[in-house]
């Protein structure tokens, strides 16, 4: 037998995800979302399917797949329940940072365990006074012999409760100018004395997925846990990870928007008003045409960013554009889907209500869209400098 082509392998994986969503996710999502239940058994099943190792190199036990396949997986999961992408989204940002910037010992120690889901990772970046403004972080790591002593807190951390390892960005030099030159990334594994999980955040959408505080009080980690074992590289390392993070956010947005559109076009052909299905009314047809067109454009932007990421070149411009456009489209499409459903769209019996609540995460997450516009403009000015 010949090995499947990349396109065939991609189709097989996406097909498996679609079956998983239909068989295991759709029957339980309404209850899990309503009661904010962490889907342990679904996440374990995702680990068995290899989804914790999508982009981790095969040499370290992962699937070693390209970012276009990665985006398709996130899109398909999000069509069923966007929250399911959370446990593997932050995990893959951490895996990218370790695989790209870590020492060989760090890679051998972590990546095989991350690929199987034995270690479930996250990125601890945001603080109460530092979200999109990453350089304003206040958490410190002070060198003490062959250890770093961590003090501070992180906010809005995905996988904080159920994850087992984190790349934590800290200040190792508080006097550095500009501030990013004094920032470093440290690998922290739970359980660890001095590390605790703070309050669980009760969210509008993105339900069932733990988003919490991480608290560090005189928490000691070995100096060998410094990513790359070189101080002052943390900002660049995190920015590289965020490129992949913004691609996965864009893919999530495409998935949620697609689910909302499919629900709306189905409902529009069944619901009658003034003697005929509302899909036959021009006002509804205009909405459906705009929704489908914008979703396709968002999907193509996402795949374009993924292809650029696969080249190994800098992809912050493409990832920023994809995240910005896809998330705004998702917000617009989910609202339009609710409007097409009329009053039924406002009740929890119909899924469009959940899509509408989930959509704002993509507008806010991995850097707000206001920040995305600034990132895009700065990169454009670099490219088109006189």
C-alpha positions in Angstrom: 0.0 0.0 0.0 1.2 3.5 -0.8 1.2 6.2 1.9 -1.7 8.6 1.7 -1.0 12.0 0.1 -1.1 15.1 2.3 -4.5 15.9 0.9 -5.8 12.4 1.5 -4.4 12.4 5.1 -6.0 15.8 5.7 -9.4 14.6 4.5 -9.2 11.5 6.7 -8.4 13.5 9.8 -11.1 16.0 9.2 -13.5 13.2 8.5 -12.6 11.6 11.8 -13.2 14.9 13.6 -16.6 15.3 12.0 -17.6 11.8 13.1 -16.4 12.5 16.6 -18.4 15.7 16.8 -21.6 14.1 15.5 -21.3 11.0 17.6 -19.8 12.2 20.9 -20.1 16.0 21.1 -23.5 17.0 19.8 -25.5 14.8 22.2 -24.0 16.4 25.3 -23.0 20.0 24.3 -26.2 21.7 25.4 -25.9 20.3 29.0 -22.2 20.8 29.3 -22.5 24.4 28.1 -25.4 25.2 30.3 -23.8 23.7 33.5 -20.3 24.8 32.6 -19.0 21.2 32.9 -15.4 20.5 31.9 -15.6 17.7 29.2 -13.0 15.4 30.6 -14.0 12.3 28.6 -14.2 14.3 25.4 -10.7 15.8 26.0 -9.4 12.3 26.8 -10.8 11.0 23.5 -9.1 13.9 21.7 -5.8 12.8 23.2 -6.4 9.2 22.0 -7.0 10.7 18.5 -3.6 12.4 18.6 -5.0 15.9 18.7 -2.6 17.1 21.4 0.3 16.4 18.9 -1.1 17.9 15.7 1.9 20.1 14.9 4.5 18.5 17.2 7.2 17.0 15.0 7.0 13.2 14.4 10.5 12.9 15.7 9.1 13.8 19.2 6.0 11.6 18.9 3.6 14.1 17.3 1.6 14.0 14.1 3.8 16.6 12.5 1.0 18.0 10.4 0.9 21.3 8.6 -0.9 24.4 9.8 -3.6 24.2 7.2 -4.6 20.8 8.6 -4.3 22.3 12.0 -6.8 25.1 11.0 -9.2 22.6 9.5 -9.2 20.5 12.7 -10.0 23.6 14.8 -12.7 24.7 12.3 -14.4 21.3 12.5 -14.3 21.1 16.3 -15.7 24.6 16.6 -18.6 23.8 14.4 -19.6 21.3 17.1 -18.5 23.1 20.2 -15.9 25.8 20.2 -14.9 25.2 23.8 -13.3 21.9 22.8 -10.6 23.7 20.9 -9.4 25.4 24.2 -7.5 22.4 25.7 -5.5 21.9 22.5 -5.2 25.6 21.5 -3.0 26.9 24.3 -1.3 23.5 24.4 -0.1 23.9 20.9 1.2 27.5 21.5 3.3 26.1 24.4 4.5 23.2 22.2 5.5 25.5 19.4 7.6 27.7 21.8 9.3 24.6 23.2 9.8 23.0 19.8 11.1 26.2 18.2 13.1 27.9 21.0 13.8 25.2 23.6 17.0 23.3 24.1 17.2 19.7 23.0 16.8 18.5 26.5 13.7 20.5 27.0 12.3 19.2 23.7 13.0 15.5 24.6 11.6 16.0 28.1 8.4 17.7 27.2 7.3 17.2 23.6 6.7 13.4 23.6 4.6 13.8 26.7 2.7 16.7 25.2 2.1 14.8 22.0 0.2 12.0 23.8 -1.7 14.4 26.1 0.1 13.1 29.2 1.2 16.7 29.7 -1.5 19.2 28.8 0.0 22.6 28.3 -0.9 26.3 28.3 0.5 29.8 27.9 0.5 32.0 31.0 0.9 35.5 29.6 -2.0 37.8 30.5 -2.1 39.7 33.8 -4.7 42.0 35.4 -2.8 45.0 34.1 -1.3 43.5 31.0 -3.4 41.9 28.3 -2.7 43.0 24.8 0.1 45.2 26.2 2.4 42.2 26.8 5.4 44.4 27.7 3.6 45.7 30.8 3.7 42.4 32.6 4.7 42.7 36.3 5.4 39.1 37.2 9.0 38.5 38.1 11.5 35.7 38.2 14.6 36.3 40.3 17.7 34.1 39.8 18.8 32.4 43.0 21.6 30.0 42.5 20.4 27.3 40.1 16.8 28.3 40.5 14.4 31.1 39.6 12.0 32.4 42.2 8.6 33.4 40.6 6.3 35.9 42.1 3.1 37.4 40.7 -0.1 36.2 39.1 -1.6 35.5 35.7 -5.2 36.0 34.6 -7.5 34.5 32.0 -5.4 31.3 31.7 -6.8 28.5 29.6 -6.1 25.1 31.0 -5.2 26.7 34.4 -7.1 24.0 36.3 -6.9 21.0 34.1 -3.6 21.7 32.5 -0.3 20.3 33.9 2.4 22.5 32.4 2.8 26.1 31.3 5.2 28.5 29.5 5.1 31.5 31.8 6.4 34.8 30.6 8.1 36.9 33.3 10.5 39.7 33.9 14.0 38.5 34.6 15.4 42.1 34.3 13.1 44.8 35.6 15.4 47.6 34.6 15.7 46.6 30.9 14.8 49.3 28.3 12.8 48.7 26.2 11.0 46.3 28.6 10.8 43.4 26.2 14.5 42.9 26.5 14.1 41.9 30.1 11.4 39.3 29.5 11.9 35.5 29.5 9.9 32.4 29.3 10.0 29.6 32.0 8.5 26.2 31.8 6.5 25.4 34.9 4.9 22.0 35.6 2.3 21.2 38.2 2.1 20.3 41.1 4.7 22.8 42.4 5.0 24.4 45.8 4.1 28.1 45.6 1.9 27.6 42.5 -1.9 27.6 43.0 -5.0 28.1 40.9 -7.1 31.1 41.7 -10.7 31.8 41.0 -12.6 30.0 38.2 -14.0 32.7 35.9 -17.7 32.4 35.0 -17.9 33.4 31.3 -20.6 34.5 28.9 -19.5 31.9 26.3 -16.6 29.5 25.9 -18.3 27.5 28.7 -17.1 24.2 30.1 -13.5 25.2 29.5 -11.5 26.3 32.6 -10.3 29.9 32.5 -8.7 30.9 35.7 -6.0 32.7 37.6 -2.6 31.2 38.3 -0.9 32.5 41.5 2.9 32.3 42.1 4.2 32.9 45.6 8.0 32.3 46.0 7.6 29.5 43.5 10.9 27.9 42.6 11.7 26.3 39.3 15.1 25.0 38.0 17.2 27.4 36.0 17.2 24.7 33.3 13.5 25.5 32.7 14.4 28.8 31.1 13.3 28.3 27.5 16.4 28.1 25.4 18.4 28.7 28.6 19.0 32.3 27.5 17.3 35.3 29.3 15.7 38.2 27.5 14.2 36.2 24.6 10.7 35.7 26.1 8.9 38.4 24.1 10.0 37.1 20.8 9.2 33.5 21.8 5.7 34.4 22.8 5.1 36.4 19.7 6.1 33.4 17.6 3.6 31.3 19.6 0.9 33.9 19.1 1.1 33.6 15.3 -0.2 30.0 15.6 -2.6 31.1 18.3 -4.1 33.7 16.0 -4.5 31.1 13.2 -6.3 28.8 15.6 -8.6 31.7 16.7 -9.3 32.5 13.1 -10.2 28.9 12.4 -12.4 28.7 15.4 -14.2 31.8 14.2 -14.7 30.2 10.7 -16.1 27.1 12.4 -18.6 28.9 14.6 -19.7 31.2 11.7 -20.2 28.2 9.5 -22.3 26.4 12.1 -24.4 29.5 12.5 -24.8 29.9 8.8 -25.8 26.3 8.3 -28.4 26.6 11.1 -29.8 29.8 9.6 -30.1 28.5 6.0 -31.7 25.3 7.2 -34.2 27.2 9.3 -35.0 29.7 6.6 -36.1 26.9 4.3 -38.5 25.5 6.9 -39.9 28.6 8.5 -42.9 30.2 6.6 -44.0 33.8 6.7 -46.6 35.4 4.4 -47.4 32.2 2.7 -43.9 31.0 1.8 -40.6 29.9 3.4 -38.6 33.0 4.5 -35.7 31.8 2.4 -37.8 32.9 -0.6 -38.0 36.5 0.7 -35.3 38.7 -0.8 -34.4 40.3 2.6 -33.3 36.9 3.9 -31.6 35.9 0.7 -29.4 39.0 0.9 -28.4 38.1 4.4 -27.5 34.5 3.4 -25.5 35.6 0.4 -23.4 38.1 2.5 -22.9 35.5 5.3 -21.7 32.8 3.0 -19.4 35.1 1.0 -17.7 36.5 4.1 -17.3 33.1 5.6 -15.5 31.9 2.5 -13.3 35.0 2.5 -12.4 34.4 6.2 -11.6 30.8 5.5 -9.2 31.6 2.7 -7.5 34.3 4.8 -7.0 31.7 7.5 -5.6 29.1 5.1 -3.3 31.8 3.6 -1.9 32.6 7.1 -1.5 28.9 7.8 0.4 28.4 4.6 2.7 31.3 5.4 3.3 29.8 8.9 4.3 26.5 7.3 7.1 28.2 5.4 8.8 29.1 8.6 8.8 32.7 7.7 7.4 35.5 9.8 3.6 35.3 9.6 2.3 37.9 12.1 0.8 40.1 9.3 -1.1 37.2 7.7 -2.2 35.7 11.1 -3.3 39.1 12.3 -5.4 39.8 9.2 -7.0 36.3 9.4 -7.8 36.7 13.1 -9.2 40.2 12.7 -11.4 39.5 9.7 -12.6 36.0 10.7 -13.6 37.0 14.2 -15.4 40.1 13.0 -17.2 38.0 10.4 -18.1 35.5 13.1 -19.6 38.2 15.3 -21.7 39.5 12.4 -22.8 36.1 11.1 -23.9 34.8 14.4 -26.0 37.9 15.0 -27.5 37.6 11.5 -28.3 33.9 12.2 -30.1 34.9 15.3 -32.1 37.5 13.5 -33.1 35.0 10.8 -34.4 32.7 13.5 -36.4 35.5 15.0 -37.6 34.9 18.6 -36.5 31.3 18.4 -32.9 32.4 18.0 -33.1 34.0 21.4 -33.9 30.8 23.3 -31.5 28.1 24.4 -33.4 25.4 22.5 -31.7 26.6 19.3 -27.9 26.4 18.9 -27.6 29.9 17.4 -27.9 31.4 20.9 -24.7 29.6 21.9 -22.9 30.5 18.7 -23.7 34.2 19.5 -22.3 33.9 23.0 -19.1 32.2 21.8 -18.4 34.7 19.0 -16.9 37.5 21.2 -14.1 35.3 22.5 -12.5 35.4 19.0 -12.8 39.2 18.9 -11.0 39.5 22.2 -8.8 36.5 22.4 -5.1 36.4 21.4 -5.0 40.1 21.3 -8.0 42.3 20.8 -9.0 43.3 17.3 -8.0 46.9 18.1 -4.5 45.6 18.8 -4.6 43.4 15.6 -5.3 46.5 13.6 -2.2 48.2 15.1 -0.1 45.1 14.4 -1.3 45.0 10.8 -0.7 48.7 10.2 2.8 48.6 11.7 3.8 45.6 9.5 2.3 47.3 6.4 4.4 50.4 7.2 7.5 48.2 7.4 6.8 46.5 4.1 5.9 49.8 2.3 8.4 52.0 3.9 9.6 54.9 1.7 
